[in-house]
Amino acid sequence: EMIPSDWKVSAPSAQTKPELAIDGKLNTFWHSAYKVEGGKVVSHDMNPFDFIITFPEETEFSGIRYYPRDESQSSAGIFKIVSLYVSDDGENFYPAVEDFTFSYGGLTTKDQRRTPCEMVMSTNIKAKAVKLVIVDSMSNYAVASEIRVLKPVLYKQTVGVSEYRDN
């Protein structure tokens, strides 16, 4: 896993700072936006949610690891289906993995909250930015304790975004 401090992160829907999902701490989290009145949630943003990590320079990686939050009893926000996009300029994104379904290894809410899930690609990609699109999630929120970028796998080929897109 890689967690450098010079990465930039953004999420258009954010109740808590998106940087909290790449800070290396499992007890902090990014949460999609919602509005509370009188102690009750009265509205919230709806899927899909974008989460973008921009590297200071092109960076090789092999996939993404997602850690759902584990500090409460709520399963709201656990990612179910995500798509991964890559960019060689930080602005134009191309599909790398579409509609990937996370498998949690447990059927209970308690297991799902605490099970990290990975999306590993068949090749390493060298990109300037990655965008995770949360297509579907529990209760139509998005919550991440950590979204980690996986180091390149030594035995796999590395391709740039344009080569990956063309193939």
N, C-alpha and C positions, 0 to 999 in steps of 0.2 A: 504494500500500500504506500501511496505517496501523499503527504499532507504539507507541502511547502507553504510558507507564510506569505509569499508574494503572488499567490493566485488571487484573481478577482472572481467574485461570485455575485450573481443576481437572480432574483426571482420576482417577477412582477406582482405576484400575490404573496404577501408576507405579513403575518401577524407578529412574528419574531424575526430577527435578522437572519438572512440566509447564510451568513458567515458562520453561524452556530452549527451548521451541518458539515462544515469542513475544518472545524477547530481541533479535531482529534480527541474530543471529550464526549463520551457516551451519555453524560448526564445533562447536556444542553441540546437544544433542537430547534430546527426551523419548522414553522407551522404556517400553513396558508391562512389568508386573511379571513376574519370573521368579526361580527359586531355583537356586542353584549349590551343588553338593557335590562335593568332590574335583576341581574344575576342569571339571565337566560340568554342563550344565543338566539338572536332574532334574524340574522342573515349571515351568509358566508359565500365566498367565491366558489365556483363550481369547476369540476374537471373540464378540460385538461389544465394542468399546471406545468409551467416551464421552470427549470432550474438549470442555470448556465454557469459553467466554470470556464474562465479564460486564463490561459497560461501566459507567462511573460514572453515565452518563445515556444516554437513547436516542440511538443513533448510526445514521447512514445508511451503508449499504454496498451493494456490487453483487455480491459473491461472495467466494470463498475461493481462495487460492493455497497449494498444498502443496509443500514441498521435502523430498524423501526425504533421509536422511543420505547423506553421500558419503565418510566417513572410513574405511571398511573394505571388505573384499571381500564382505561378506555382503549378500544381498538381503532377508534376513529383515526383516519389518516394513513393507515397502513397501505403501502403501494400494492396494487394487485397486477395491473398491466402498465408497462412503460415502453417507451420508444427512445432510442438513443440516436442523436444526430451529431455529426462532426463537422468542423470548419477549419479551413486552412488560413482564414483571414480574420476570424472572430466575429464575422457579420453574416456570411452566407453559410447556411447549414444544409447538410446532406444526410439522408438516412444511413445509419450504420446497422441498427437492429430495430425492427418495427414490431410493435405489439408483443413484446416479451412478457410472459406470465411468470411472476415470481412464485416459487414453490417453497413453502415454509417448513415442511417436515413435521408439522404438528397441526392438529385440527382445532385445538382450543385457542381462545383469544390470548391466554397467557403465553402459550408457546409462540404464537405468531408475533407478539410484541417483541420477543426476545431473540428471535432467530434472524441472523444476518443472511442476506440473499445476494447471490452474484449473477451478473450477466457477463459471461466471458466470450470474447469474439474468437473466430477461427484464425485470425491473424492479428498481429500488433498493428496499431494505427498511429501515425505521427500526425498530430493535429495541434492547432492553435487554441481551439476551444471545443468543449463538448456541451451538448444540451440534452438533458434528460427531460422527457415529456411524460408526466404522470397522466396516463390516459384514463385509468380507472383506479379507484381507491376505496377503502372502507369509509362509509358514511359521506363520501364526496368531499373529504378534506384531504390535505397532504401534510404529512409529518415525517421528518427524518432526523434521527439523532446524529447520524453521519452518512454522508455519501462519499465514498472513498474511490479514488482512481487507482486501478491495479497496475503494478509495474509490468513492463513488457516481459513476455515469456521468452527465455533465451532460445529455445528450439524453434520458435515460430518466426516466420517471415514478417518484416515490418514494411508497410506500404504507406504512402502519403494519402491524403484525403482524395485527391483527384484520381489516383490509381484505384483506390478502394471504390469510389463512386463509379468509375468506368467499368469495373469488373462486377 
